[in-house]
Amino acid sequence: MAKLDEVELFLSTFHAKMIVFDMIFFDDRGKNSQALADLEITQHRGWMSCQNL
């Protein structure tokens, strides 16, 4: 299991990269698209959720 400081470092780095490079969703797998649709999660909502990490 990851340590708290490792998770914090990952989220900090991820958030910085997301802001600089914007977030790109690659989803060519049908089951992933269907799961997101079932949960009513749009790409925009996913991006907003990641911003709030």
N, C-alpha and C positions, 0 to 999 in steps of 0.2 A: 504494500500500500504506500502511496506517495505521502511524503511528509508535508506538513502545513506550509513550510517555507518554500518547498518545491512547487506546490500548487499556486501560492501567491506569486512566485516568480513567473510561472507559466501564464497566469491570467494577466499580469502586468505587461508582459511581452506581447501576448496575444492582443490585448486592448490597444497597445501602441501601434502594432502592425495594422490592426483593423482601421484605425483612424487614418494612418498614412496611406495605406494601399486600398482602402475601402474593402468591403467584404464581398467575396465572390462565392456564389453557391454553384457547385458542380453537382448536378443530380440527374444522371442519365439512367438511374436504376428505378424501375417502376415501383418497386415495393417502398422505396424511400419517399417518392412522390405521393404515393397513396397514404402512407403513414402520416405525412405532414398534412395532407388534405383531411384525413380522418380527425386529426387534432385541431383542424382549422387554423393552422400556422402558415402564414404567407411568408415569402422571402423577406418582406419588409418587417414583419413582426419578429422573425428570427433575428434579423439584423439589430433591431431595437433591443431585443432581449440580450444579445451579446454585448451591446453597448453598456448595459446596466450591470454587467458582471463585476 
